[in-house]
C-alpha cells in the first residue's frame, strides 16, 4: 500500500478511523482519558481547599466549551492548572473558604487576559505571534513541561513501588505486544490492573466509598464568587487581581506549548486551524467560568497529550466523551470517592509513562524540525529554557518572586524559562525559522514553519 493510500485509510481524525472504532470502544477510550487527567485534576483542590466535585464538573464543562469554540478539532482535555497554586496560597494560605472565593475572582480576571491575546491574534494574525515561538522555543518548553511533572509522578510511585510497577508493566506490555483494543487502551488497563492488585493486597481503604452518597449536587453557592460580590471586601478583591492576574502570562505561554505539542502529536496544524485565537479563547473562557463557580483554573492537559501519543487515537469525540464522564461523576460522591480511593502509586505509575511521553513529543518537535544545534544561539536558548524551567521548579522556593511595594508576583520555573527563551529568540541574530500558513509536511510536523536556509519540498 502506498503512503498516500495508507493515510486515506487512516482517516482525518487520527491513526484509527473513528467510524471503525464504534461507540463502545470510543466510550472505553473516553474513560481512559478521564482516568489520565483525574489524578492531577483532583490534586489541585486537595492542595488548595477547593471542592473536588466542582472541579470535576467544570473540567468536563470547560472541555466541552473549549471544543465548541475550537470547532471540535483539537483533541484536548482541560483539567486543573497548577500554575495558579501560588496565587491561591497567597490569598487563602490555609484554604479558608471565604478567602478562596476572592482568589477565584483573581483567577477569573486572569482568564480575561486570554481573551485579550486571542483578540490581538485575530486582529493582527497568528504569524506575528508565532514568530516568537519557533521549534527552538516550543520544543524545550514541551520537554520541560513533562520533566517538571515528573516529580509528582515519582512522589506518587514512592508511596508503593510494587503497585506503581504493576501499572507501568501493564501499560508497556499492552502498548507494545497488545492487539486490537488492548493496544489502544493501555492506560485504563494499567489503572484497573494496578488498582485491583492493591485491593487484593489490602492496600486500599474503601471506607470513604461506603460512606459516600450516590447522588449529590457538586456546586455550593456560598463557595462561589457570586456569594462575595453582594458585599465584597474591595481591598481584598484588588489584591487578588494584582497578585493572580500576572500568572496568566505564564499560563498563556504554556497553552501555546501544549497546543504545539498536540499539533506535533496529531500531525495537524491546530495553531493555523482552528486557530490559536480560538484555543486561547476556549481556555480563557473555561477558566473564567470555572473560577466564578469555585473551581480551579483550567488548562490544556499534558497527561491527555501523552494518551494521544501512546494510543494514536486522535478523534476529538473521544475526549468529549471523557468530559461527559467527568460531568457525570461530579454528581456522584460515591463514584468520586471510588476514584479518589485509587492508590497514589497507581496514578504515579501511569503518570510516569505519560509525562515521559510529553517530553518525548518535545524532543520529536526539535528533531523533526531539524533545529540546527551547531548554532550557538540555538544551544543557548534551549539550555536556558531547560535549566531555568526545571531548576527553579525544583528549587527550595519553587518559583521566583518579584516584590513591588506590597505586591508580590510569583513566576514558576516554566514561566521564567519560556519568557527567557522567547526574549532570546527575538533579540539574538541568526534566526533560521519563519512561520507561515502552510500545512505541516508529512515527515516533519513543523506547525507551518519554513527554514530560511532550505527550500520547502513540494
C-alpha positions as CSV (number, residue, x, y, z in Angstrom):
1,X,0.0,0.0,0.0
2,X,1.4,3.4,-0.9
3,X,1.9,6.1,1.7
4,X,-0.9,8.2,0.2
5,X,-3.4,5.3,0.3
6,X,-2.3,4.3,3.8
7,X,-3.1,7.8,5.0
8,X,-6.5,7.8,3.4
9,X,-7.4,4.6,5.2
10,X,-6.4,6.1,8.5
11,X,-8.9,8.9,8.3
12,X,-8.9,12.5,9.2
13,X,-9.4,12.1,13.0
14,X,-6.3,10.1,13.7
15,X,-4.4,6.9,13.1
16,X,-7.5,4.8,13.9
17,X,-10.6,5.7,11.8
18,X,-13.3,6.8,14.3
19,X,-16.0,5.0,12.3
20,X,-14.3,1.7,12.7
21,X,-14.0,2.1,16.5
22,X,-17.7,2.3,17.2
23,X,-19.4,3.8,20.3
24,X,-18.5,1.1,22.8
25,X,-14.7,1.3,22.1
26,X,-14.9,5.1,22.0
27,X,-16.6,5.0,25.4
28,X,-13.7,2.9,26.9
29,X,-11.2,5.3,25.3
30,X,-13.1,8.2,26.8
31,X,-12.8,6.6,30.3
32,X,-9.1,6.2,29.7
33,X,-8.7,9.9,29.1
34,X,-10.8,10.6,32.2
35,X,-8.6,8.4,34.3
36,X,-5.4,10.0,32.8
37,X,-6.5,13.5,33.9
38,X,-8.1,12.6,37.2
39,X,-5.0,12.3,39.5
40,X,-3.6,15.7,38.7
41,X,-7.0,17.4,38.4
42,X,-8.2,16.4,41.9
43,X,-4.8,17.2,43.4
44,X,-5.3,20.9,42.9
45,X,-8.4,21.1,45.0
46,X,-6.8,18.8,47.5
47,X,-3.9,21.3,47.9
48,X,-5.9,24.5,47.9
49,X,-9.2,23.5,49.7
50,X,-11.4,23.8,46.6
51,X,-14.2,21.3,46.1
52,X,-13.3,18.1,44.2
53,X,-16.8,17.6,42.7
54,X,-17.0,21.2,41.4
55,X,-13.5,20.7,40.0
56,X,-14.7,17.6,38.0
57,X,-17.8,19.3,36.9
58,X,-16.1,22.3,35.4
59,X,-13.2,20.3,34.0
60,X,-15.8,18.5,31.9
61,X,-17.9,21.6,31.1
62,X,-14.7,23.6,30.3
63,X,-13.5,20.9,28.0
64,X,-16.8,20.8,26.1
65,X,-16.8,24.6,25.9
66,X,-13.2,24.6,24.6
67,X,-14.2,22.0,21.9
68,X,-17.2,24.1,20.9
69,X,-15.1,27.2,20.5
70,X,-12.3,25.4,18.7
71,X,-14.9,23.8,16.3
72,X,-14.3,20.3,17.8
73,X,-11.0,20.0,16.0
74,X,-8.4,19.9,18.9
75,X,-8.4,16.7,20.9
76,X,-7.5,18.5,24.2
77,X,-8.8,17.9,27.7
78,X,-8.9,20.8,30.1
79,X,-8.0,20.0,33.7
80,X,-6.9,21.9,36.8
81,X,-4.0,24.2,36.4
82,X,-1.1,24.0,38.8
83,X,0.3,27.4,37.7
84,X,-2.1,29.3,39.9
85,X,-1.3,27.4,43.2
86,X,0.9,30.2,44.4
87,X,-2.0,32.7,43.8
88,X,-4.5,30.6,45.8
89,X,-2.0,30.2,48.7
90,X,-1.2,33.9,48.7
91,X,-4.8,34.9,49.2
92,X,-6.0,31.8,51.2
93,X,-2.9,30.3,52.8
94,X,-4.9,27.8,54.9
95,X,-7.7,27.1,52.4
96,X,-10.2,29.4,54.1
97,X,-13.5,29.1,52.0
98,X,-14.3,32.8,52.3
99,X,-10.8,33.8,51.1
100,X,-10.7,31.2,48.3
101,X,-13.7,33.0,46.7
102,X,-11.5,36.1,46.4
103,X,-8.7,34.1,44.9
104,X,-11.1,32.6,42.4
105,X,-12.1,36.1,41.4
106,X,-8.5,36.9,40.7
107,X,-8.2,33.8,38.6
108,X,-11.3,34.7,36.7
109,X,-9.8,38.1,35.9
110,X,-6.6,36.3,34.7
111,X,-8.8,34.4,32.2
112,X,-9.7,37.8,30.6
113,X,-6.1,38.1,29.5
114,X,-6.5,35.0,27.4
115,X,-9.4,36.8,25.6
116,X,-7.2,39.9,25.1
117,X,-4.4,37.9,23.5
118,X,-6.9,35.9,21.4
119,X,-8.4,39.2,20.1
120,X,-4.9,40.5,19.2
121,X,-4.1,37.4,17.3
122,X,-7.4,37.6,15.5
123,X,-6.7,41.2,14.6
124,X,-3.1,41.0,13.6
125,X,-2.7,37.4,12.5
126,X,-1.1,34.3,14.0
127,X,2.2,34.8,12.2
128,X,3.0,38.0,14.2
129,X,2.7,35.9,17.4
130,X,4.1,32.6,16.3
131,X,7.3,34.1,15.0
132,X,8.2,34.3,18.7
133,X,7.5,30.5,19.1
134,X,9.8,28.6,16.7
135,X,10.7,24.9,17.5
136,X,13.8,26.0,19.3
137,X,11.5,27.7,21.9
138,X,8.4,25.4,21.8
139,X,10.4,22.1,21.8
140,X,12.4,22.8,25.0
141,X,9.2,24.2,26.6
142,X,7.3,21.0,25.9
143,X,10.3,18.9,27.2
144,X,10.3,21.0,30.4
145,X,6.6,20.5,30.9
146,X,7.0,16.8,31.0
147,X,10.1,16.9,33.2
148,X,8.6,19.3,35.7
149,X,5.6,17.0,36.1
150,X,7.9,14.0,36.6
151,X,8.4,14.9,40.3
152,X,4.8,14.4,41.2
153,X,4.8,11.0,39.3
154,X,7.9,9.8,41.3
155,X,6.4,11.1,44.6
156,X,3.2,9.1,43.9
157,X,5.2,6.0,42.9
158,X,7.3,6.2,46.2
159,X,4.1,5.5,48.2
160,X,4.2,1.9,46.9
161,X,6.6,1.0,44.1
162,X,5.2,-2.5,43.8
163,X,1.7,-1.1,42.8
164,X,3.4,1.5,40.6
165,X,5.5,-1.1,38.7
166,X,2.4,-3.2,38.1
167,X,0.7,-0.2,36.4
168,X,3.9,0.6,34.4
169,X,4.3,-3.0,33.3
170,X,0.7,-3.4,32.1
171,X,0.9,-0.1,30.1
172,X,4.1,-1.2,28.4
173,X,3.0,-4.8,27.7
174,X,-0.4,-3.8,26.4
175,X,1.0,-1.0,24.2
176,X,3.9,-3.0,22.7
177,X,2.5,-6.5,22.4
178,X,-1.2,-5.9,22.7
179,X,-3.5,-6.4,19.7
180,X,-6.7,-4.5,18.7
181,X,-8.5,-2.7,21.5
182,X,-5.9,-3.8,24.1
183,X,-3.2,-1.9,22.3
184,X,-5.1,1.4,22.4
185,X,-6.4,1.3,26.0
186,X,-3.1,0.6,27.9
187,X,-3.8,3.4,30.4
188,X,-7.2,2.2,31.6
189,X,-5.9,-1.4,31.8
190,X,-2.9,-0.3,33.8
191,X,-5.1,1.6,36.2
192,X,-7.6,-1.3,36.6
193,X,-4.8,-3.9,37.0
194,X,-2.8,-1.9,39.5
195,X,-6.0,-0.9,41.4
196,X,-7.1,-4.5,41.6
197,X,-3.7,-5.6,42.8
198,X,-3.7,-3.0,45.5
199,X,-7.2,-4.1,46.6
200,X,-6.2,-7.8,46.8
201,X,-3.1,-6.9,48.8
202,X,-5.3,-4.9,51.2
203,X,-3.7,-1.6,50.4
204,X,-6.9,0.3,49.6
205,X,-9.2,1.9,52.2
206,X,-12.8,1.7,50.9
207,X,-14.4,3.3,54.0
208,X,-15.0,6.7,52.3
209,X,-16.6,4.9,49.3
210,X,-19.1,3.1,51.6
211,X,-19.9,6.3,53.5
212,X,-20.4,8.5,50.4
213,X,-23.8,9.2,48.9
214,X,-24.7,8.0,45.4
215,X,-26.1,11.4,44.2
216,X,-25.2,14.9,45.3
217,X,-25.1,18.4,43.8
218,X,-21.5,19.5,43.2
219,X,-21.9,23.3,43.4
220,X,-22.3,25.1,46.8
221,X,-23.5,28.7,46.2
222,X,-21.8,30.1,49.3
223,X,-18.4,28.9,47.9
224,X,-18.8,30.8,44.6
225,X,-17.5,34.2,43.6
226,X,-21.1,35.4,43.3
227,X,-21.6,34.9,47.1
228,X,-18.9,37.5,47.9
229,X,-19.9,40.1,45.3
230,X,-23.0,41.1,47.2
231,X,-20.9,42.7,49.9
232,X,-17.2,42.4,48.9
233,X,-14.0,43.4,50.6
234,X,-12.9,45.7,47.8
235,X,-9.3,45.9,49.0
236,X,-9.0,42.1,49.1
237,X,-10.6,41.9,45.6
238,X,-8.0,44.3,44.2
239,X,-5.2,42.4,46.0
240,X,-6.3,39.2,44.5
241,X,-6.4,40.6,41.0
242,X,-3.0,42.2,41.2
243,X,-1.5,39.1,42.7
244,X,-3.0,36.5,40.4
245,X,-3.6,38.1,37.0
246,X,0.2,38.2,36.1
247,X,0.3,34.4,36.4
248,X,-1.7,34.3,33.1
249,X,1.4,35.5,31.3
250,X,3.0,32.1,32.1
251,X,-0.1,30.0,31.5
252,X,-0.7,31.5,28.1
253,X,2.8,30.6,27.1
254,X,2.2,27.1,28.5
255,X,-1.0,27.0,26.4
256,X,0.9,27.7,23.2
257,X,3.4,25.0,24.1
258,X,0.6,22.5,24.8
259,X,-1.2,23.2,21.5
260,X,2.1,22.9,19.7
261,X,2.6,19.5,21.4
262,X,-0.8,18.3,20.4
263,X,-0.2,19.5,16.9
264,X,3.1,17.7,16.7
265,X,1.5,14.5,18.1
266,X,-1.5,14.5,15.8
267,X,0.3,15.9,12.7
268,X,-2.1,18.7,12.2
269,X,-1.5,22.5,12.5
270,X,-4.1,23.4,15.1
271,X,-2.4,26.8,15.5
272,X,-3.5,27.6,12.0
273,X,-6.8,25.7,12.0
274,X,-9.0,26.2,14.1
275,X,-6.5,29.0,15.1
276,X,-4.6,29.9,18.2
277,X,-7.1,32.7,18.9
278,X,-9.9,30.1,19.2
279,X,-7.9,27.7,21.5
280,X,-6.8,30.6,23.7
281,X,-10.4,32.0,23.9
282,X,-11.7,28.5,24.8
283,X,-9.1,28.0,27.5
284,X,-9.7,31.5,28.9
285,X,-13.5,31.3,29.0
286,X,-13.3,27.8,30.6
287,X,-11.0,29.3,33.3
288,X,-13.3,32.3,33.9
289,X,-16.5,30.2,34.3
290,X,-14.8,27.5,36.4
291,X,-13.4,30.1,38.8
292,X,-16.6,32.0,39.2
293,X,-18.2,28.8,40.5
294,X,-15.4,27.9,42.8
295,X,-13.4,25.5,40.7
296,X,-9.7,25.8,39.8
297,X,-8.4,27.4,36.7
298,X,-8.5,25.2,33.6
299,X,-5.6,24.4,31.3
300,X,-4.9,22.1,28.3
301,X,-3.7,18.9,29.9
302,X,-0.3,17.3,29.0
303,X,-1.5,14.0,30.5
304,X,-4.0,13.6,27.8
305,X,-1.5,14.6,25.1
306,X,0.5,11.6,26.4
307,X,-2.5,9.4,25.9
308,X,-2.9,10.6,22.3
309,X,0.8,9.9,21.7
310,X,0.5,6.4,23.2
311,X,-2.7,5.2,21.6
312,X,-2.6,7.0,18.2
313,X,-6.3,7.7,18.5
314,X,-6.9,11.4,17.8
315,X,-10.7,11.6,17.5
316,X,-11.8,14.7,19.4
317,X,-15.1,12.9,20.2
318,X,-13.3,10.5,22.5
319,X,-12.1,13.5,24.6
320,X,-15.6,14.9,24.6
321,X,-16.8,11.5,26.0
322,X,-14.2,11.8,28.7
323,X,-15.6,15.3,29.5
324,X,-19.1,13.8,29.7
325,X,-17.9,11.2,32.2
326,X,-16.2,14.0,34.3
327,X,-19.5,15.9,34.4
328,X,-21.5,12.7,35.3
329,X,-19.1,11.6,38.0
330,X,-19.2,15.1,39.6
331,X,-22.9,14.4,40.6
332,X,-22.0,11.1,42.3
333,X,-19.9,11.5,45.5
334,X,-19.6,7.7,45.7
335,X,-18.0,7.4,42.2
336,X,-15.8,10.3,43.1
337,X,-14.8,8.6,46.3
338,X,-14.1,5.3,44.5
339,X,-11.7,7.1,42.1
340,X,-10.2,9.1,45.0
341,X,-9.6,5.8,46.9
342,X,-7.3,4.7,44.0
343,X,-3.8,4.3,45.3
344,X,-1.5,7.2,44.5
345,X,1.1,4.7,43.3
346,X,-1.4,3.6,40.6
347,X,-1.7,7.1,39.3
348,X,2.1,7.6,39.7
349,X,2.9,4.6,37.6
350,X,0.6,5.6,34.8
351,X,1.7,9.2,35.0
352,X,5.4,8.2,34.9
353,X,4.8,6.9,31.3
354,X,2.5,9.8,30.3
355,X,4.8,12.6,31.5
356,X,7.7,10.9,29.7
357,X,5.6,10.9,26.5
358,X,5.1,14.6,26.8
359,X,8.9,15.2,27.0
360,X,9.4,12.8,24.1
361,X,7.0,14.9,22.0
362,X,9.1,17.9,22.7
363,X,12.3,16.0,21.6
364,X,10.4,15.0,18.4
365,X,9.4,18.6,17.8
366,X,13.1,19.6,17.9
367,X,14.4,16.7,15.9
368,X,11.8,16.6,13.1
369,X,12.1,20.4,12.6
370,X,15.9,19.9,12.2
371,X,16.8,22.6,14.7
372,X,20.5,23.4,14.0
373,X,22.4,22.9,17.3
374,X,25.7,23.8,15.6
375,X,24.5,27.4,16.1
376,X,25.4,28.9,19.4
377,X,22.2,30.9,19.6
378,X,20.1,27.7,19.5
379,X,22.2,26.0,22.1
380,X,21.9,28.9,24.4
381,X,18.2,29.3,24.0
382,X,17.5,25.6,24.6
383,X,19.9,25.4,27.5
384,X,18.4,28.4,29.4
385,X,14.8,27.3,28.8
386,X,15.6,23.8,30.2
387,X,17.8,24.8,33.1
388,X,15.6,27.7,34.3
389,X,12.3,25.8,33.9
390,X,13.5,22.7,35.7
391,X,16.0,24.3,38.1
392,X,13.6,26.9,39.5
393,X,10.8,24.4,39.8
394,X,12.9,22.0,41.9
395,X,14.5,24.8,44.0
396,X,13.5,25.4,47.6
397,X,11.2,28.3,46.7
398,X,9.8,26.6,43.6
399,X,9.3,30.0,41.9
400,X,10.9,33.4,41.5
401,X,9.0,36.1,43.4
402,X,9.2,39.8,42.5
403,X,8.2,42.4,45.0
404,X,6.8,45.8,44.1
405,X,5.7,47.6,47.3
406,X,3.0,45.4,48.9
407,X,2.5,43.4,45.7
408,X,4.3,40.1,45.1
409,X,4.4,38.5,41.6
410,X,5.3,34.8,41.6
411,X,6.6,33.2,38.4
412,X,7.1,29.5,38.0
413,X,10.2,28.0,36.5
414,X,8.3,27.2,33.3
415,X,7.2,30.8,33.0
416,X,10.7,32.2,33.6
417,X,12.2,29.7,31.2
418,X,9.6,30.3,28.5
419,X,9.8,34.1,28.7
420,X,13.6,33.9,28.7
421,X,13.6,31.7,25.6
422,X,11.1,34.0,23.8
423,X,13.2,37.0,24.6
424,X,16.5,35.5,23.5
425,X,15.0,34.2,20.3
426,X,13.7,37.7,19.5
427,X,17.0,39.5,20.1
428,X,19.7,37.1,19.2
429,X,20.8,37.2,15.5
430,X,20.8,34.2,13.2
431,X,17.1,33.2,13.1
432,X,16.5,30.4,10.6
433,X,12.8,29.8,11.0
434,X,9.8,31.8,9.7
435,X,6.2,31.0,10.4
436,X,3.8,30.8,7.5
437,X,0.3,29.4,6.9
438,X,1.2,26.2,5.1
439,X,0.2,22.7,6.3
440,X,2.8,20.6,8.2
441,X,4.7,18.3,5.9
442,X,4.3,14.5,6.0
443,X,7.6,13.9,7.6
444,X,8.0,17.0,9.8
445,X,5.3,18.5,11.9
446,X,6.6,22.0,11.7
447,X,3.4,23.9,12.5
448,X,3.6,25.7,9.2
449,X,7.2,26.9,9.6
450,X,9.9,27.2,7.0
451,X,13.7,27.5,7.2
452,X,15.4,30.4,5.5
453,X,18.3,28.2,4.6
454,X,16.2,25.5,2.9
455,X,13.6,25.4,0.2
456,X,10.2,23.8,1.0
457,X,9.8,20.4,-0.6
458,X,6.8,20.0,-2.9
